[in-house]
Amino acid sequence: MNLLRWRLGFAVLFLACTGMIGFALYHQFYQWLMPCLMCVYERIAIIGFGLFALIAVIRPARTRSGVYLYGLILTLWAGFGAVTGIRHTWMQYGPKDPTVTCASSLPFPIDLNALPSWISAVIRPVGDCANIDFLLFGITMPIWITVASIGLIVVAWYLLRRQLLEIRRNQWR
């Protein structure tokens, strides 16, 4: 029964990440809201978390060390998204610092010309990080990413904790 809960829970996390990326792509390609460098990093964090959630669906952890490894990897991906979202929010709402730039002219660590065109279109930074281009219920996207990343961590930890309890219970049978 716990294995079904594990798979269903991580499938929901994967679908949540897929929905967030789909929402971002809709606004990029149909509303013409181009992502900035920090938006791209936030997307990469959500995609990374979603991929490892899908791996958790396909290959559930059956040992304590496996559960801890999933916990570490998922926490790092979602933590990267939360920290990036906080930094992005600071760039939007904090005091304007002329030494901090986040324009599309900054170097990107991946050679986008070497990737297929559909991948480079998803992660090509174009906009300026300090601009607030989009609000959802009066809240900017970096704040939503921070809240979503923390929510992903909480749900993943809940599922991981349940799996640890099941492993401990089966160990003493």
C-alpha positions in Angstrom: 0.0 0.0 0.0 2.8 2.4 0.8 4.4 1.8 -2.6 1.2 2.9 -4.3 1.2 6.1 -2.1 4.9 6.7 -3.0 4.3 6.4 -6.8 1.1 8.4 -6.7 2.6 11.1 -4.6 5.6 11.5 -6.8 3.5 11.3 -9.9 1.5 14.3 -8.6 4.7 16.1 -7.9 5.9 15.4 -11.5 2.6 16.6 -12.9 2.8 19.8 -10.8 6.2 20.5 -12.2 5.0 19.8 -15.7 2.1 22.2 -15.1 4.3 24.9 -13.9 6.6 24.6 -16.9 3.6 24.4 -19.2 2.2 27.6 -17.6 5.6 29.3 -18.2 5.8 28.2 -21.8 2.2 29.3 -22.5 3.1 32.8 -21.3 6.3 32.8 -23.2 5.0 31.6 -26.6 1.4 33.0 -26.5 1.6 36.0 -24.3 5.2 37.0 -25.4 6.6 37.3 -21.9 10.2 36.4 -22.4 12.2 34.8 -19.6 15.2 36.5 -18.0 18.3 34.7 -16.8 16.9 34.1 -13.3 13.6 32.8 -14.8 15.6 30.3 -16.8 17.4 29.1 -13.7 14.1 28.8 -11.9 12.8 26.7 -14.8 15.8 24.5 -14.7 15.3 23.9 -11.0 11.6 22.9 -11.6 12.5 20.7 -14.5 15.3 19.0 -12.5 12.9 18.4 -9.6 10.2 17.1 -11.9 12.6 14.7 -13.6 13.8 13.2 -10.3 10.2 12.9 -9.2 9.5 10.9 -12.3 12.5 8.8 -11.6 11.1 8.2 -8.1 7.8 7.0 -9.7 9.6 4.6 -11.9 12.2 3.4 -9.4 10.9 3.7 -5.8 13.4 3.7 -2.9 13.3 0.4 -1.0 16.2 1.1 1.4 16.9 3.9 3.9 19.9 5.0 1.9 17.8 5.2 -1.2 15.2 7.4 0.6 17.9 9.7 1.9 19.5 10.0 -1.6 16.1 10.9 -3.1 15.6 13.4 -0.3 19.0 15.0 -0.8 18.6 15.3 -4.6 15.0 16.6 -4.5 15.8 19.0 -1.7 18.8 20.4 -3.6 16.7 21.0 -6.8 13.8 22.6 -5.1 16.1 24.5 -2.7 17.9 25.9 -5.8 14.6 27.0 -7.1 13.6 28.6 -3.8 16.9 30.4 -3.4 16.9 31.6 -7.0 13.3 32.9 -6.6 14.3 34.8 -3.4 17.3 36.3 -5.2 15.1 37.2 -8.2 12.5 38.8 -5.9 15.3 40.8 -4.3 16.3 42.1 -7.7 12.8 43.2 -8.4 11.8 44.7 -5.1 15.1 45.5 -3.4 17.1 48.6 -3.7 18.4 49.2 -7.2 22.1 48.3 -7.4 23.8 49.4 -10.6 26.5 46.8 -10.2 24.0 43.9 -10.2 22.8 43.2 -13.8 20.7 40.5 -15.1 20.2 41.4 -18.7 20.1 39.0 -21.6 23.6 40.1 -22.5 25.1 38.2 -19.6 26.9 35.0 -20.5 24.8 31.8 -20.2 26.7 28.7 -19.0 25.2 26.5 -21.7 26.0 26.8 -25.4 22.4 27.2 -26.7 23.5 26.8 -30.3 24.6 23.2 -29.6 21.2 22.2 -28.3 18.1 21.4 -30.4 16.1 24.5 -31.3 13.1 23.6 -29.1 15.2 23.2 -26.0 17.1 26.5 -26.6 13.8 28.3 -27.1 12.7 27.1 -23.6 15.8 28.2 -21.8 17.0 31.2 -23.8 17.3 34.2 -21.5 15.9 37.4 -23.1 14.3 39.7 -20.5 15.6 41.8 -17.7 15.4 40.4 -14.2 14.5 43.6 -12.5 11.4 44.2 -14.5 8.0 42.9 -13.2 6.3 41.7 -16.4 3.7 39.5 -14.9 1.5 39.3 -11.8 -0.8 36.4 -10.8 -3.2 37.5 -8.0 -0.9 40.5 -7.4 2.1 38.3 -6.8 5.2 38.1 -9.1 6.4 34.8 -10.6 9.6 34.7 -8.5 7.5 34.7 -5.3 5.3 32.0 -6.8 8.4 29.9 -7.7 9.7 30.3 -4.1 6.4 29.2 -2.6 6.0 26.3 -5.0 9.6 25.1 -4.4 9.0 25.1 -0.6 5.7 23.3 -1.2 7.5 20.7 -3.4 10.1 20.1 -0.6 7.3 19.7 2.1 5.4 17.2 0.0 8.5 15.3 -1.0 9.7 15.1 2.7 6.2 13.8 3.7 6.4 11.0 1.1 10.0 10.2 2.1 9.1 10.1 5.8 6.3 7.7 5.1 8.6 5.5 3.1 11.2 5.5 6.0 8.5 4.5 8.4 7.4 1.6 6.2 11.0 0.4 5.8 11.4 0.5 9.6 8.1 -1.4 10.1 9.1 -4.1 7.6 12.6 -4.4 9.1 11.1 -5.6 12.5 8.7 -8.2 11.0 
